[in-house]
Amino acid sequence: MKALIPAAGLGTRFLPGTKAQPKEMLLVVDRPAIQYVVEEGLASAADEVVIVNSPDKKAIEDHFAPNDELVALLRERGKSSYADAVQHAGDLNVSYVYQNEARGLGHAIRCAHEKTAGEPFYVLLGDVLVPGNGMLPRMQEVSDAHGGASVIAVMPVPDDEVSRFGIIAGAEVSEGVWKVDALVEKPALEDAPSNLAVFGRYLLSPRVMELLADVQPGVGGEIQLTDALDAVLAEESMYALVVDSSEGFDTGTVESWLETNNVLYARRQAAN
């Protein structure tokens, strides 16, 4: 089972900072944002993390490549904690496929279809950090309880933010678990079927990957994951796990990235 991390985007909201440095490599407290996501994927049922990368983002691959010379130098200079951190990053089980042009989230995921090989798979959006690593195992439990169904993470959002997100329609079937009837992309508040927004963590059945092959480009010529999820709802059941706002962090804007740094740094200080 694989965990896919789409990472080929342009990082437009962070320009000019992301002109030469991938957005995914921006530091969050003590490591690049994407390392949190890789570690979360490997803490789940996945045996490998597959980063859907751009050929222009070599820095991501350099970060996860072993660097024995640097590790040895740090140990020689008595900097063992830094050596351990560098070695840990290089030991993470990461592979790559490539999205040569930005054609949407659905297209990025489809680029990894040979890796998933007809199995269920996770999708972890790189803008979202879940430092506790507990969300994917809970999603797996929901899927197992419902015959291997697809599961998406959702989070309650305030009324004034509903129109910014994909919102689910459905009904609660057990505490914190909804059966999904539909996905509504960025609805007006008066048209929203709930206040539960898709949060950036997915456990998807193999059928979703198959359907992505047939999804037609939408606005801006992009192939959207939401269209494949809508299509799979006509064939299979889908569930949503409601998560708490303290469990995950959105780093997709400069403001939210700064806030995430502040919160996680405060947590680190409190733990020490």
RODO-2510 file (C-alpha; in nm, 4 decimals, decimal comma):
residues 272
     n   res          X          Y          Z
     1     m     0,0000     0,0000     0,0000
     2     k     0,1395     0,3373    -0,1003
     3     a     0,1025     0,6914     0,0330
     4     l     0,1071     0,9499    -0,2455
     5     i     0,2196     1,3095    -0,1860
     6     p     0,1543     1,5496    -0,4758
     7     a     0,4438     1,7982    -0,4758
     8     a     0,4754     1,9296    -0,8301
     9     g     0,2878     2,2573    -0,7818
    10     l     0,4353     2,6000    -0,8400
    11     g     0,3984     2,7394    -0,4869
    12     t     0,2588     3,0597    -0,6329
    13     r     0,1319     3,2021    -0,3033
    14     f     0,4860     3,2058    -0,1632
    15     l     0,6623     3,3800    -0,4516
    16     p     0,9288     3,5094    -0,4733
    17     g     1,0384     3,2826    -0,1868
    18     t     0,9565     2,9719    -0,3894
    19     k     1,1240     3,0875    -0,7100
    20     a     1,4320     2,8751    -0,6352
    21     q     1,3200     2,6859    -0,3227
    22     p     1,0252     2,4421    -0,3412
    23     k     0,7374     2,5396    -0,1146
    24     e     0,7464     2,1876     0,0304
    25     m     1,1005     2,2561     0,1549
    26     l     1,0085     2,5607     0,3615
    27     l     1,1050     2,5034     0,7229
    28     v     0,8399     2,4290     0,9839
    29     v     1,0164     2,4597     1,3205
    30     d     1,3033     2,2159     1,2622
    31     r     1,2474     2,0352     0,9316
    32     p     1,0965     2,0929     0,5884
    33     a     0,7187     2,0732     0,5702
    34     i     0,7283     1,7731     0,3382
    35     q     0,9268     1,5690     0,5896
    36     y     0,6348     1,5848     0,8329
    37     v     0,4102     1,4470     0,5588
    38     v     0,6528     1,1700     0,4600
    39     e     0,6886     1,0635     0,8233
    40     e     0,3116     1,0586     0,8624
    41     g     0,2731     0,8390     0,5555
    42     l     0,5301     0,5906     0,6832
    43     a     0,3630     0,5823     1,0267
    44     s     0,0465     0,4466     0,8603
    45     a    -0,0233     0,1140     0,6893
    46     a     0,1762     0,2328     0,3866
    47     d     0,5033     0,0566     0,3116
    48     e     0,6336     0,3352     0,0877
    49     v     0,5805     0,7043     0,0257
    50     v     0,5637     0,8117    -0,3378
    51     i     0,6255     1,1806    -0,4013
    52     v     0,4716     1,3081    -0,7245
    53     n     0,7459     1,5549    -0,8025
    54     s     0,8353     1,8094    -1,0667
    55     p     1,1657     1,7572    -1,2488
    56     d     1,2524     2,1118    -1,1389
    57     k     1,2304     2,0314    -0,7664
    58     k     1,5570     1,8458    -0,7182
    59     a     1,5931     1,9924    -0,3678
    60     i     1,3208     1,7572    -0,2411
    61     e     1,5092     1,4536    -0,3658
    62     d     1,8393     1,5850    -0,2322
    63     h     1,6839     1,6221     0,1118
    64     f     1,5742     1,2581     0,1309
    65     a     1,8923     1,1165    -0,0266
    66     p     2,1497     0,9623     0,2101
    67     n     2,4543     1,1815     0,2760
    68     d     2,7093     0,9649     0,4533
    69     e     2,9848     1,2236     0,4208
    70     l     2,7856     1,4929     0,6015
    71     v     2,6759     1,2478     0,8715
    72     a     3,0373     1,1411     0,9293
    73     l     3,1580     1,5015     0,9436
    74     l     2,8927     1,5969     1,1976
    75     r     2,9773     1,2989     1,4174
    76     e     3,3478     1,3811     1,3945
    77     r     3,2711     1,7309     1,5214
    78     g     3,0594     1,6021     1,8096
    79     k     2,7286     1,7162     1,6600
    80     s     2,5525     1,3832     1,7059
    81     s     2,1961     1,5155     1,7209
    82     y     2,2367     1,6883     1,3842
    83     a     2,3999     1,3779     1,2396
    84     d     2,1058     1,1677     1,3600
    85     a     1,8585     1,4097     1,1995
    86     v     2,0385     1,4072     0,8639
    87     q     2,0683     1,0273     0,8686
    88     h     1,6999     0,9886     0,9582
    89     a     1,5894     1,1981     0,6593
    90     g     1,8113     0,9944     0,4278
    91     d     1,6764     0,6643     0,5603
    92     l     1,3078     0,7394     0,4930
    93     n     1,1529     0,5079     0,2326
    94     v     1,0669     0,7548    -0,0429
    95     s     1,0387     0,7085    -0,4200
    96     y     0,9369     0,9451    -0,6995
    97     v     0,7207     0,9742    -1,0053
    98     y     0,7004     1,2898    -1,2129
    99     q     0,4301     1,5295    -1,3212
   100     n     0,5891     1,7230    -1,6056
   101     e     0,3214     1,9931    -1,6157
   102     a     0,0789     2,1181    -1,3520
   103     r    -0,2555     1,9779    -1,4683
   104     g    -0,4388     1,9489    -1,1394
   105     l    -0,4488     1,7259    -0,8328
   106     g    -0,6270     1,4433    -1,0126
   107     h    -0,3626     1,4353    -1,2837
   108     a    -0,0839     1,4342    -1,0233
   109     i    -0,2352     1,1327    -0,8503
   110     r    -0,2880     0,9516    -1,1805
   111     c     0,0852     0,9911    -1,2525
   112     a     0,1444     0,7340    -0,9745
   113     h    -0,1000     0,4703    -1,1043
   114     e     0,1753     0,2170    -1,1769
   115     k     0,2928     0,2447    -0,8166
   116     t    -0,0473     0,1688    -0,6622
   117     a    -0,0931    -0,1460    -0,8760
   118     g    -0,4632    -0,1973    -0,8115
   119     e    -0,4386    -0,1481    -0,4343
   120     p    -0,6035     0,1079    -0,2057
   121     f    -0,3805     0,4098    -0,1506
   122     y    -0,3457     0,7179     0,0641
   123     v    -0,3217     1,0721    -0,0678
   124     l    -0,1592     1,3264     0,1627
   125     l    -0,1654     1,6872     0,0488
   126     g     0,1673     1,8509     0,1235
   127     d     0,0050     2,1745     0,2445
   128     v    -0,1471     1,9895     0,5404
   129     l     0,0617     1,8725     0,8363
   130     v    -0,0567     1,6173     1,0930
   131     p     0,2311     1,6017     1,3432
   132     g     0,0661     1,3396     1,5654
   133     n     0,0498     1,0876     1,2771
   134     g    -0,2756     0,9419     1,4125
   135     m    -0,5215     1,0405     1,1404
   136     l    -0,4431     0,7816     0,8725
   137     p    -0,4665     0,4821     1,1090
   138     r    -0,8112     0,6013     1,2202
   139     m    -0,9174     0,6399     0,8576
   140     q    -0,7962     0,2842     0,7955
   141     e    -1,0122     0,1627     1,0842
   142     v    -1,3182     0,3299     0,9305
   143     s    -1,2415     0,1752     0,5922
   144     d    -1,1954    -0,1705     0,7446
   145     a    -1,5259    -0,1374     0,9305
   146     h    -1,7068    -0,0605     0,6028
   147     g    -1,5714    -0,3220     0,3671
   148     g    -1,2667    -0,1344     0,2406
   149     a    -1,4593     0,1803     0,1416
   150     s    -1,2847     0,5053     0,0553
   151     v    -1,2499     0,7445     0,3482
   152     i    -1,1753     1,1170     0,3477
   153     a    -1,0846     1,3382     0,6421
   154     v    -1,3109     1,6370     0,7049
   155     m    -1,2964     1,9225     0,9509
   156     p    -1,5683     2,1632     1,0715
   157     v    -1,5084     2,5157     0,9430
   158     p    -1,6690     2,8485     1,0409
   159     d    -1,9581     2,9781     0,8291
   160     d    -1,7434     3,2515     0,6754
   161     e    -1,4968     2,9905     0,5415
   162     v    -1,7397     2,7361     0,3956
   163     s    -1,7156     2,8855     0,0462
   164     r    -1,3377     2,8250     0,0379
   165     f    -1,3518     2,4451     0,0576
   166     g    -1,4998     2,1264    -0,0767
   167     i    -1,7919     2,0405     0,1527
   168     i    -1,9506     1,6991     0,2062
   169     a    -2,3195     1,6108     0,2021
   170     g    -2,4329     1,3042     0,3937
   171     a    -2,5324     1,1800     0,7366
   172     e    -2,3538     1,0736     1,0529
   173     v    -2,3568     0,6940     1,0912
   174     s    -2,1521     0,6739     1,4110
   175     e    -1,9746     0,9220     1,6332
   176     g    -1,7393     1,1215     1,4151
   177     v    -1,8075     0,9170     1,1010
   178     w    -2,0333     1,0235     0,8123
   179     k    -2,1535     0,8358     0,5088
   180     v    -2,0870     1,0675     0,2150
   181     d    -2,3621     1,1266    -0,0408
   182     a    -2,1977     1,4046    -0,2417
   183     l    -1,9098     1,6510    -0,2540
   184     v    -1,9872     2,0156    -0,3226
   185     e    -1,6955     2,2308    -0,4340
   186     k    -1,6810     2,5764    -0,2679
   187     p    -2,0549     2,6282    -0,2141
   188     a    -2,2129     2,9521    -0,0998
   189     l    -2,3045     2,9261     0,2691
   190     e    -2,6769     2,9080     0,1925
   191     d    -2,6155     2,6178    -0,0473
   192     a    -2,3743     2,4223     0,1712
   193     p    -2,5085     2,0836     0,2857
   194     s    -2,2867     2,0877     0,5984
   195     n    -1,9923     2,2719     0,7496
   196     l    -1,7559     1,9759     0,7054
   197     a    -1,4685     2,0624     0,4719
   198     v    -1,2391     1,8130     0,3017
   199     f    -0,9120     1,8334     0,4909
   200     g    -0,6372     1,6939     0,2665
   201     r    -0,6127     1,3303     0,3758
   202     y    -0,7669     1,0526     0,1658
   203     l    -0,7761     0,6731     0,1760
   204     l    -0,9017     0,5742    -0,1681
   205     s    -1,0130     0,2523    -0,3303
   206     p    -0,8408     0,1278    -0,6483
   207     r    -1,1499     0,2298    -0,8470
   208     v    -1,0681     0,5980    -0,7899
   209     m    -0,7360     0,5559    -0,9701
   210     e    -0,9141     0,3812    -1,2583
   211     l    -1,1709     0,6589    -1,2877
   212     l    -0,9012     0,9269    -1,2943
   213     a    -0,7953     0,7918    -1,6322
   214     d    -1,1307     0,9046    -1,7750
   215     v    -1,1790     1,2373    -1,5954
   216     q    -1,1960     1,5229    -1,8452
   217     p    -1,0126     1,8503    -1,7827
   218     g    -1,2228     2,1170    -1,6156
   219     v    -1,1626     2,4826    -1,5378
   220     g    -0,8105     2,5864    -1,6377
   221     g    -0,7551     2,2582    -1,8174
   222     e    -0,6960     2,0761    -1,4882
   223     i    -0,7999     1,7214    -1,3969
   224     q    -0,9616     1,7317    -1,0542
   225     l    -0,9666     1,4598    -0,7893
   226     t    -1,3138     1,5759    -0,6865
   227     d    -1,4536     1,4664    -1,0237
   228     a    -1,3229     1,1130    -0,9725
   229     l    -1,4628     1,1053    -0,6200
   230     d    -1,8028     1,2131    -0,7521
   231     a    -1,7850     0,9336    -1,0079
   232     v    -1,6872     0,6672    -0,7548
   233     l    -1,9809     0,7670    -0,5322
   234     a    -2,2117     0,6349    -0,8049
   235     e    -2,0495     0,2914    -0,7695
   236     e    -1,9123     0,2575    -0,4158
   237     s    -1,9763     0,3815    -0,0642
   238     m    -1,7555     0,6539     0,0800
   239     y    -1,7146     0,7681     0,4382
   240     a    -1,5730     1,0733     0,6118
   241     l    -1,3810     1,0881     0,9390
   242     v    -1,4427     1,4114     1,1271
   243     v    -1,1157     1,5411     1,2731
   244     d    -1,0455     1,8165     1,5228
   245     s    -0,8767     2,1425     1,4266
   246     s    -0,5975     2,0738     1,6783
   247     e    -0,4899     1,7618     1,4869
   248     g    -0,3792     1,9202     1,1627
   249     f    -0,2410     2,2410     1,0192
   250     d    -0,2846     2,4086     0,6826
   251     t     0,0367     2,5658     0,5526
   252     g    -0,0964     2,6668     0,2117
   253     t    -0,0674     3,0427     0,2654
   254     v     0,2046     3,2590     0,4165
   255     e    -0,0263     3,3454     0,7068
   256     s    -0,1186     2,9826     0,7856
   257     w     0,2436     2,8700     0,7459
   258     l     0,3556     3,1318     0,9976
   259     e     0,0774     3,0348     1,2384
   260     t     0,1692     2,6659     1,2077
   261     n     0,5312     2,7467     1,2905
   262     n     0,4245     2,9442     1,5962
   263     v     0,1868     2,6761     1,7277
   264     l     0,4236     2,3842     1,6732
   265     y     0,7172     2,5763     1,8196
   266     a     0,5101     2,6566     2,1301
   267     r     0,4180     2,2890     2,1605
   268     r     0,7834     2,1917     2,1307
   269     q     0,8836     2,4374     2,4032
   270     a     0,6047     2,3180     2,6323
   271     a     0,7106     1,9554     2,5858
   272     n     1,0650     2,0423     2,6832
***
